[in-house]
Amino acid sequence: MDSDYLEDALLDHVLGGGDFTRPVNLTIELFTVTPSDSGGGTKVTGGGYAALVVTNNATNFPAASGGAKSNGTVLDFGTPSVSWGTVVAVGVEDGSGNLLKWGPVSPNKECPAGDPVQFAVGDLDFSHD
């Protein structure tokens, strides 16, 4: 899903507004309560959790095909030292903390202590809504 922020930025970029500058780095966040297009939600915290900061390039996000794009590398969040709860959504933010994309994790992912949390190549799919 596109956030309201990204939808407005892309509309302005394409139709006579300011140019949208692609972020150099993206922050990938895990959520235990789903955000909406306007933001919100509840991010995982504690227990050794850290959001991933990834370079926004063609290695991490190969070329789109058929209107979709997937992660091109493993996204490894590490191993929880305590339970992170149930991850129900993933969000992608720019370097300023603006939510760009978000989507549900299906099926939801339980993240107990000691169980590594990662998404294999191609596990996260992105498209415009």
C-alpha positions in Angstrom: 0.0 0.0 0.0 1.2 3.5 -0.7 1.1 6.0 2.2 -0.8 9.3 1.7 2.6 11.0 1.9 3.9 9.0 -1.1 0.7 9.3 -3.1 0.8 13.1 -2.8 4.6 13.2 -3.6 4.1 11.1 -6.7 1.1 13.0 -8.0 3.0 16.3 -7.6 6.1 14.8 -9.3 4.1 13.6 -12.3 1.6 16.4 -12.6 3.2 19.8 -12.3 4.4 19.9 -8.7 7.8 19.5 -7.1 10.1 16.6 -8.1 10.1 13.6 -5.8 13.7 12.6 -4.9 14.2 8.9 -4.3 15.7 8.3 -0.8 19.2 7.1 -0.7 18.4 4.8 2.2 15.2 3.2 3.3 14.2 2.0 6.8 12.2 -1.2 7.0 10.1 -1.5 10.1 8.0 -4.3 11.6 4.6 -3.6 13.1 2.5 -5.4 15.7 -0.5 -3.2 14.9 -1.1 -2.4 11.2 -0.5 1.2 10.0 -2.8 2.9 7.5 -2.1 5.1 4.5 -2.0 8.1 6.9 0.6 6.3 9.2 0.1 5.1 12.7 0.4 1.5 13.7 2.6 0.1 16.4 6.2 -0.7 15.6 8.1 -3.5 17.3 10.3 -2.2 20.1 12.7 -3.7 22.7 14.2 -7.2 22.9 17.1 -6.4 20.6 14.9 -5.1 17.8 16.3 -2.5 15.4 14.7 -1.4 12.2 16.7 -2.2 9.1 18.3 0.6 7.1 19.0 -0.6 3.6 20.5 1.2 0.6 17.8 2.0 -2.0 19.4 0.4 -5.0 18.8 -2.2 -7.7 20.5 -4.9 -5.7 18.2 -4.6 -2.7 15.2 -3.8 -4.9 15.6 -5.2 -8.5 13.7 -3.9 -11.5 9.9 -4.0 -11.3 8.1 -6.5 -13.5 4.4 -6.8 -14.2 3.7 -3.8 -11.9 5.4 -5.3 -8.9 8.8 -5.2 -7.2 10.3 -7.5 -4.5 13.3 -7.4 -2.2 16.4 -8.7 -3.9 18.3 -9.5 -0.7 17.5 -11.3 2.6 16.1 -8.8 5.1 17.5 -10.0 8.4 16.2 -8.4 11.6 18.3 -10.6 13.9 17.2 -12.8 16.8 14.8 -11.4 19.5 16.2 -11.6 23.0 12.5 -11.5 24.2 9.4 -12.0 22.3 8.6 -9.2 19.8 5.0 -10.4 19.6 3.1 -11.1 16.4 4.3 -9.1 13.3 1.2 -8.2 11.2 2.7 -5.6 8.8 5.9 -4.2 7.3 6.5 -0.6 6.6 9.1 1.3 4.4 10.1 4.8 5.5 12.4 7.4 4.1 15.3 8.9 6.1 13.0 11.5 7.6 10.6 8.9 9.1 7.9 9.4 6.4 6.0 6.2 5.8 6.2 5.4 2.1 4.9 1.9 1.7 3.3 -0.6 4.0 1.6 -4.0 3.7 0.3 -6.9 5.8 2.5 -9.9 6.7 0.4 -12.9 5.7 0.4 -15.2 7.5 1.2 -13.1 10.5 4.7 -13.9 11.9 5.2 -14.9 15.5 8.6 -13.6 16.8 9.4 -15.5 20.0 12.7 -15.1 21.8 15.6 -17.0 20.2 13.8 -17.4 16.8 15.6 -15.4 14.0 13.4 -13.0 12.1 14.1 -12.6 8.4 12.5 -12.3 5.0 14.0 -14.3 2.2 14.6 -12.8 -1.3 11.3 -12.1 -2.9 9.2 -12.4 0.3 8.2 -8.7 0.4 6.2 -7.6 -2.7 5.6 -4.0 -3.5 3.1 -2.4 -6.0 1.0 0.7 -6.2 -2.5 0.7 -4.8 
